[in-house]
């Protein structure tokens, strides 16, 4: 369990977001995201700015990934009373060239700001190691 209320709120938010991705529920995926979110992603586009562009990245992601697989392997949260970031290792499953699914491990960084008592995701960065 996290040792402070901010970390606990963020942990709950991140797990809810991952659950929404597994369920492919776009509205719940974006529920705690800023309208002007900036995201760097593994597949194109390299950078997405704004909530509509962010939604589009998930629609594309769902085309080549196995439903129900989007798992947080390890999550670390660093937070004060106004700003926070999380780092995580994650796992999803992608289609290979023969149409079968294979496991894909990736890294996640999330930046958040707090307004009132609500945390909002303002930045996401998904990456895989270079090959």
C-alpha positions as CSV (number, residue, x, y, z in Angstrom):
1,X,0.0,0.0,0.0
2,X,1.2,3.5,-0.7
3,X,2.4,5.6,2.2
4,X,0.4,8.8,1.4
5,X,-3.0,9.9,0.2
6,X,-1.6,11.3,-3.1
7,X,0.2,8.1,-4.0
8,X,-2.9,6.1,-3.2
9,X,-5.1,8.3,-5.4
10,X,-2.7,8.0,-8.3
11,X,-2.3,4.3,-7.9
12,X,-6.0,3.9,-8.1
13,X,-6.2,6.2,-11.1
14,X,-3.5,4.3,-13.0
15,X,-5.0,0.9,-12.3
16,X,-8.5,2.2,-13.4
17,X,-6.9,3.5,-16.6
18,X,-5.2,0.1,-17.3
19,X,-8.5,-1.7,-16.6
20,X,-10.3,0.6,-19.1
21,X,-7.7,-0.2,-21.7
22,X,-8.2,-3.9,-21.1
23,X,-12.0,-3.4,-21.6
24,X,-11.4,-1.1,-24.6
25,X,-13.5,1.6,-23.0
26,X,-12.3,4.9,-24.6
27,X,-14.4,7.2,-22.4
28,X,-13.0,5.6,-19.2
29,X,-9.5,5.6,-20.7
30,X,-9.6,9.4,-21.1
31,X,-11.6,10.1,-17.9
32,X,-8.6,11.5,-16.0
33,X,-6.7,13.0,-18.9
34,X,-6.1,16.7,-19.7
35,X,-7.7,18.0,-22.9
36,X,-4.3,19.1,-24.1
37,X,-2.4,15.9,-23.2
38,X,0.9,15.2,-24.9
39,X,1.8,11.5,-25.6
40,X,4.8,9.9,-27.1
41,X,4.1,6.4,-28.3
42,X,5.7,3.3,-29.7
43,X,3.8,3.1,-33.0
44,X,3.1,6.1,-35.2
45,X,2.3,8.8,-34.6
46,X,5.4,9.5,-32.6
47,X,3.7,12.4,-30.8
48,X,0.0,13.1,-30.2
49,X,-1.2,16.4,-28.8
50,X,-4.8,16.8,-27.5
51,X,-7.5,14.4,-26.3
52,X,-8.8,13.6,-29.8
53,X,-5.4,12.6,-31.1
54,X,-4.9,10.6,-27.9
55,X,-8.2,8.8,-28.5
56,X,-7.1,8.0,-32.0
57,X,-3.9,6.3,-30.7
58,X,-6.0,3.9,-28.7
59,X,-8.3,3.0,-31.7
60,X,-5.1,2.1,-33.6
61,X,-3.7,0.2,-30.7
62,X,-6.8,-2.0,-30.4
63,X,-6.4,-3.0,-34.1
64,X,-3.2,-4.9,-33.4
65,X,-3.4,-6.0,-29.8
66,X,-5.0,-8.9,-28.0
67,X,-8.1,-7.8,-26.1
68,X,-7.8,-8.0,-22.3
69,X,-4.0,-7.9,-22.1
70,X,-2.6,-4.6,-20.7
71,X,-0.9,-5.4,-17.4
72,X,1.1,-3.3,-15.0
73,X,4.1,-5.3,-13.9
74,X,5.8,-2.8,-11.6
75,X,4.6,0.7,-10.7
76,X,6.5,3.4,-8.9
77,X,4.9,6.7,-8.0
78,X,6.6,10.0,-7.0
79,X,4.2,12.7,-5.8
80,X,4.0,15.8,-3.8
81,X,0.8,17.9,-3.3
82,X,0.6,19.3,-6.8
83,X,2.7,17.3,-9.3
84,X,3.5,13.7,-9.7
85,X,5.0,11.2,-12.1
86,X,4.8,7.4,-12.4
87,X,7.1,4.9,-14.0
88,X,6.0,1.4,-14.8
89,X,6.9,-1.7,-16.7
90,X,3.9,-3.1,-18.6
91,X,2.9,-6.0,-20.7
92,X,0.5,-6.2,-23.6
93,X,0.1,-8.7,-26.5
94,X,0.6,-7.7,-30.2
95,X,-0.1,-9.5,-33.4
96,X,3.0,-10.8,-35.2
97,X,3.3,-11.2,-39.0
98,X,1.6,-14.5,-39.0
99,X,-1.4,-13.1,-37.1
100,X,-0.6,-14.8,-33.8
101,X,-0.2,-12.8,-30.6
102,X,3.1,-12.4,-28.8
103,X,3.9,-10.8,-25.5
104,X,5.3,-7.2,-25.7
105,X,6.9,-5.6,-22.7
106,X,7.0,-1.8,-22.6
107,X,7.8,1.1,-20.4
108,X,5.4,3.7,-19.3
109,X,5.9,7.2,-17.8
110,X,2.9,9.3,-16.8
111,X,3.0,13.0,-15.6
112,X,0.2,14.3,-13.5
113,X,-0.9,17.6,-12.0
114,X,-3.4,18.1,-9.1
115,X,-6.1,20.6,-9.2
116,X,-8.2,20.7,-6.0
117,X,-8.4,17.1,-5.0
118,X,-8.3,15.7,-8.5
119,X,-5.2,14.3,-10.3
120,X,-5.1,14.8,-14.1
121,X,-2.8,13.0,-16.5
122,X,-1.0,15.6,-18.7
123,X,1.7,13.5,-20.3
124,X,2.2,9.8,-21.2
125,X,5.3,8.2,-22.7
126,X,5.2,4.6,-23.9
127,X,8.5,3.0,-25.1
128,X,10.2,-0.2,-25.9
129,X,13.9,-1.0,-25.8
130,X,15.8,-0.4,-29.0
131,X,16.6,-3.5,-30.9
